[in-house]
Amino acid sequence: MIQSSALPAMNRWAIVAMSLRDENRQPAHSGKFVSTSNDTVAKRGESSREIADRQIREVHSDALCNVYSGNQGLSGMSKTKMHQSIREHAYGYFADATINEHQWRDRTMTQFFPNFRVLEISPGSNSRFWTYVSSGTGKVKHANDRLTEFSIITGTQDFRQVQLLGMNAVYYMEHHLELGDSYAIGDPWVDGSKCDHMLISLPYPYGQDWEICNLENEHLHIYWLLPITNAEHDYKVKNGAEALEELFEKVGLEFWKTDRQSVV
């Protein structure tokens, strides 16, 4: 049975807010979110959300770094090899899709996940959706846990998913995310969306062939970050994740639509 829990809310713009601190002030501490310099320059009258949107518009494909810091969470396998394995896995499953690699250039992301990337996978014969998958969350491996990456599936190309997967990676450092867990992201999935929570689920649209990514001497799991509404989250907390997923299956959830209505 899928275990489910409701985790503390994640403010989607918290990372950006951290990078806006005055470099002359002592850094404020909030868990592991610490910024000691001011890398982000705010334009006049620009809110933290607008800054984050601007940053993600500036997202660019970047060459894979050959040097990774530390070995936390890895069993003798370098992070370059892990990233390469994830890329090969994506190319193998989405054989005729176009795959681009993106990085969110943010102070906190580069501090804790300097080599974090998101693969953006276009629609193809194996999927009519845009798929975004993290590469680098697996650097964090909680005790007695499996290596894990996350993916978001949507109907349109949107670099906002790069942000969300990056935020999820930082959030994952503090909170052990398991199947059936859910948490508030603090803002809508995208502007105008009623979905403002994430549910950790199996990637049902693609199946186990996508979920399991084989590495050198082990494997990792690619879980699905499924955007859900507050009402759906409350239903899950009351009835369990399996009950919510059964409801989604019953109504034929159009999970790829950012403007979908709540099914609860």
HELIX and SHEET records of a PDB file:
HELIX    1   1 ALA A   14  MET A   18  1                                   5    
HELIX    2   2 SER A   48  ARG A   57  1                                  10    
HELIX    3   3 LYS A   79  TYR A   93  1                                  15    
HELIX    4   4 ARG A  107  PHE A  112  1                                   6    
HELIX    5   5 THR A  137  LYS A  139  5                                   3    
HELIX    6   6 ARG A  160  GLU A  174  1                                  15    
HELIX    7   7 GLN A  208  GLU A  211  1                                   4    
HELIX    8   8 ASN A  230  ASN A  239  1                                  10    
HELIX    9   9 ALA A  241  VAL A  251  1                                  11    
SHEET    1   A 8 SER A   5  LEU A   7  0                                        
SHEET    2   A 8 ASP A 181  ALA A 184  1                                        
SHEET    3   A 8 CYS A 195  SER A 201 -1                                        
SHEET    4   A 8 HIS A 219  THR A 229 -1                                        
SHEET    5   A 8 LEU A 147  THR A 154  1                                        
SHEET    6   A 8 TRP A 130  SER A 135 -1                                        
SHEET    7   A 8 ARG A 117  ILE A 121 -1                                        
SHEET    8   A 8 ILE A  99  HIS A 102 -1                                        
SHEET    1   B 5 SER A   5  LEU A   7  0                                        
SHEET    2   B 5 ASP A 181  ALA A 184  1                                        
SHEET    3   B 5 CYS A 195  SER A 201 -1                                        
SHEET    4   B 5 HIS A 219  THR A 229 -1                                        
SHEET    5   B 5 ILE A 212  ASN A 214 -1                                        
END                                                                             
